[in-house]
Amino acid sequence: MKKRLVIDARMVFPQTHGIGRYVKNLAIGLAEIEKERGLAYEPVFLVGHKHPGLLPNAFEAIPVRAPFLNPSELIEIPSQLKRLGADLYHSPSFSSLAYSPCPWIATIHDLNHLKFGNMKQKIYYRLLLKRFAKNARALLTVSEFAKSELSEWLLLPTSQIEVVYNALESGFVNQVQISSDSARKEFQNLAEQKGWKVRSGEYLICLSNSKPHKNLPHLIDSYVKAAGPASLPLLISVGPSEVAIPANGQVILTSHLNDIEARLVLAHARAAVFPSQYEGFGLGPLEAMVGGTPLLVSDIAPHREGLRDFAVKHTHWMKWLKSDDLTGWSEAISDLAISDPAGMRVDPRFAAARKAALDRYSVKRLAEHMDRIYTNVLGMKA
């Protein structure tokens, strides 16, 4: 009988971002390995009872009533682990347990809430997450930057923390075509449906959320300072109640974009803007670049790490900016001294960089890396 590996997937929602996307890609990759050569263990996923069918049907999915990060998970998750006869539990987020009937491993993506969160979140990190992480059989994270931060916070040597990178969605393997009339019509239909007054290739896009570290007020201030008659509209993927915008109609807010819509909006933008002060990895800029959209991006270590394959000399695909440089962002938005998407996408250097990034951050590589960790912790051979 195979040993049972239970993975928490309750954060996978219909409109998944961040950690939920990480877990969904992990499930997809493990399903591919299972089909190709089989797994030495049996993965079981804990899923939210409201959205039980969002993962590959290759594995058992157990609906759980305790919502993600709800205090009731402290009782229900251990109960499920015991009932399922779990040999190993993987928490791929900062959701932590005070007690587990089996060994566990943890993936902590960043220390965002410890740095930018409220008092309740900081107490949670210090009292529950820290103990959970230090007692994990394997402690994982998603970048060398996050590894260094965790090492310092937990007073652990970096050798005890392993980096397992995020994966790009399979949809990014095929670039969205934008040059044909039908492609532009598809985008314009979406724009009309959403009520955006923008045209293909004539707007800036910021796919983000309104958390403090995303730095949206700074971006909007920079945009207002840069705005003039010829300025391109700025589309931001947050709701009207989440951030204050000027009344000139040039900043357009839109929330609830699904993955297909997000890829379409990225592909048809003149440039993507990511002004974050802090990230654990920074998947958004990487997705934009792989999709063939030039970047205005904050110069922080995780962005440099994630975009390393595109750091080709003598190109103008990206403009690096200090996250707090209001004048710098304003001038960059005004000038847009970066490559146009059409020219960038036919550059052989871009094609080579894109291929390297797709390999480095592939779903298969994520799953194979985690498979080696699972089998090692379980004391098995792959």
Backbone hydrogen bonds, N-H to C=O, Kabsch-Sander energy under -0.5 kcal/mol:
donor,donor_aa,acceptor,acceptor_aa,energy
3,K,40,A,-0.5
5,L,3,K,-0.5
5,L,42,E,-2.3
6,V,4,R,-0.6
6,V,88,L,-2.8
7,I,5,L,-0.5
7,I,44,V,-3.0
8,D,90,H,-2.2
9,A,7,I,-0.6
9,A,46,L,-2.8
12,V,9,A,-1.6
13,F,11,M,-0.9
16,T,14,P,-0.7
20,G,17,H,-1.5
22,Y,18,G,-1.9
23,V,19,I,-2.3
24,K,20,G,-2.4
25,N,21,R,-2.6
26,L,22,Y,-1.9
27,A,23,V,-2.4
28,I,24,K,-2.3
29,G,25,N,-2.6
30,L,26,L,-2.6
31,A,27,A,-2.0
32,E,28,I,-1.6
33,I,29,G,-2.1
34,E,30,L,-2.6
35,K,31,A,-1.9
36,E,32,E,-2.2
37,R,33,I,-3.0
38,G,33,I,-1.6
42,E,3,K,-3.2
44,V,5,L,-2.8
45,F,60,E,-2.6
46,L,7,I,-2.6
47,V,45,F,-0.6
47,V,62,I,-2.2
49,H,64,V,-1.7
51,H,48,G,-1.0
54,L,51,H,-0.6
59,F,56,P,-1.0
60,E,43,P,-0.7
62,I,45,F,-3.1
64,V,47,V,-2.7
70,N,67,P,-2.0
73,E,70,N,-2.6
74,L,71,P,-1.6
75,I,72,S,-1.2
76,E,72,S,-2.5
77,I,73,E,-1.9
79,S,75,I,-1.5
80,Q,76,E,-2.5
81,L,77,I,-2.6
82,K,78,P,-2.2
83,R,79,S,-2.4
84,L,80,Q,-2.6
85,G,81,L,-0.6
85,G,82,K,-0.8
86,A,81,L,-2.4
87,D,4,R,-2.6
88,L,4,R,-1.4
89,Y,103,P,-1.8
90,H,6,V,-2.8
91,S,89,Y,-0.5
91,S,105,I,-2.4
105,I,89,Y,-2.6
106,A,138,A,-2.1
107,T,91,S,-2.4
108,I,106,A,-0.6
108,I,140,L,-2.6
109,H,107,T,-0.6
115,K,111,L,-1.5
116,F,112,N,-3.5
117,G,113,H,-1.3
122,K,118,N,-2.2
123,I,119,M,-2.4
124,Y,120,K,-2.1
125,Y,121,Q,-2.2
126,R,122,K,-2.1
127,L,123,I,-2.8
128,L,124,Y,-2.3
129,L,124,Y,-2.0
130,K,125,Y,-2.1
132,F,128,L,-2.3
133,A,129,L,-2.9
134,K,130,K,-2.3
135,N,131,R,-1.5
136,A,133,A,-1.2
137,R,104,W,-3.3
138,A,104,W,-0.6
139,L,160,Q,-0.6
140,L,106,A,-3.1
140,L,138,A,-0.5
141,T,162,E,-2.1
146,A,280,G,-0.5
147,K,143,S,-2.1
148,S,144,E,-2.1
149,E,145,F,-2.0
150,L,146,A,-2.8
151,S,147,K,-2.4
152,E,148,S,-1.9
153,W,149,E,-2.5
154,L,150,L,-3.0
155,L,151,S,-0.9
156,L,151,S,-1.6
160,Q,157,P,-2.1
161,I,158,T,-1.8
162,E,139,L,-2.4
164,V,141,T,-3.2
164,V,162,E,-0.6
168,L,361,Y,-3.2
172,F,169,E,-2.0
173,V,170,S,-1.7
174,N,171,G,-0.7
175,Q,173,V,-0.6
184,R,180,S,-2.1
185,K,181,D,-2.2
186,E,182,S,-2.1
187,F,183,A,-1.9
188,Q,184,R,-2.6
189,N,185,K,-2.4
190,L,186,E,-1.6
191,A,187,F,-2.7
192,E,188,Q,-2.5
193,Q,189,N,-2.2
194,K,190,L,-2.3
195,G,191,A,-1.1
196,W,191,A,-2.6
198,V,196,W,-1.0
201,G,268,H,-3.7
202,E,199,R,-2.4
204,L,233,P,-2.9
205,I,271,A,-1.9
206,C,235,L,-2.7
208,S,206,C,-0.8
214,K,211,K,-2.0
215,N,212,P,-1.7
219,L,215,N,-1.7
220,I,216,L,-2.7
221,D,217,P,-2.5
222,S,218,H,-2.4
223,Y,219,L,-2.5
224,V,220,I,-2.7
225,K,221,D,-2.1
226,A,222,S,-1.5
227,A,223,Y,-2.1
231,S,228,G,-1.6
234,L,250,Q,-2.7
235,L,204,L,-3.1
235,L,233,P,-0.5
236,I,234,L,-0.5
236,I,252,I,-2.9
237,S,206,C,-2.2
238,V,236,I,-1.6
242,E,239,G,-1.8
243,V,239,G,-0.6
249,G,246,P,-0.6
252,I,234,L,-3.1
252,I,250,Q,-0.6
253,L,251,V,-0.5
254,T,236,I,-2.6
258,N,256,H,-0.5
262,A,258,N,-2.7
263,R,259,D,-2.3
264,L,260,I,-2.0
265,V,261,E,-2.6
266,L,262,A,-2.4
267,A,263,R,-2.4
268,H,264,L,-1.6
269,A,266,L,-1.1
270,R,203,Y,-2.8
271,A,203,Y,-0.8
272,A,294,P,-2.7
273,V,205,I,-2.7
274,F,296,L,-2.5
277,Q,213,H,-2.7
278,Y,213,H,-1.0
286,L,282,G,-0.9
287,E,283,L,-2.6
288,A,284,G,-2.3
289,M,285,P,-2.5
290,V,286,L,-2.7
291,G,287,E,-1.9
292,G,289,M,-1.4
293,T,288,A,-2.4
295,L,317,W,-2.4
296,L,272,A,-2.5
297,V,319,K,-2.4
298,S,274,F,-2.5
299,D,321,L,-2.9
300,I,298,S,-1.7
303,H,300,I,-0.6
304,R,300,I,-2.0
305,E,301,A,-2.5
306,G,302,P,-2.8
307,L,303,H,-2.1
308,R,305,E,-1.2
310,F,307,L,-1.7
311,A,308,R,-1.4
312,V,310,F,-2.4
315,T,312,V,-0.7
319,K,295,L,-1.9
320,W,318,M,-0.5
321,L,297,V,-2.2
325,D,322,K,-1.7
326,L,324,D,-1.4
329,W,325,D,-2.4
330,S,326,L,-2.3
331,E,327,T,-2.7
332,A,328,G,-2.2
333,I,329,W,-2.4
334,S,330,S,-2.0
335,D,331,E,-3.0
336,L,332,A,-2.4
338,I,336,L,-2.0
339,S,316,H,-3.3
344,M,340,D,-2.3
345,R,341,P,-2.3
346,V,342,A,-0.8
346,V,343,G,-0.5
347,D,344,M,-1.3
350,F,347,D,-0.7
351,A,347,D,-1.9
352,A,348,P,-2.0
353,A,349,R,-2.1
354,R,350,F,-2.9
355,K,351,A,-2.0
356,A,352,A,-1.9
357,A,353,A,-2.2
358,L,354,R,-2.6
359,D,355,K,-1.7
360,R,356,A,-2.5
361,Y,357,A,-2.6
362,S,359,D,-1.2
366,L,362,S,-2.0
367,A,363,V,-2.4
368,E,364,K,-2.7
369,H,365,R,-2.3
370,M,366,L,-2.3
371,D,367,A,-2.6
372,R,368,E,-1.9
373,I,369,H,-1.7
374,Y,370,M,-3.1
375,T,371,D,-2.5
376,N,372,R,-1.8
377,V,373,I,-2.6
378,L,374,Y,-2.4
379,G,376,N,-0.9
380,M,375,T,-3.4
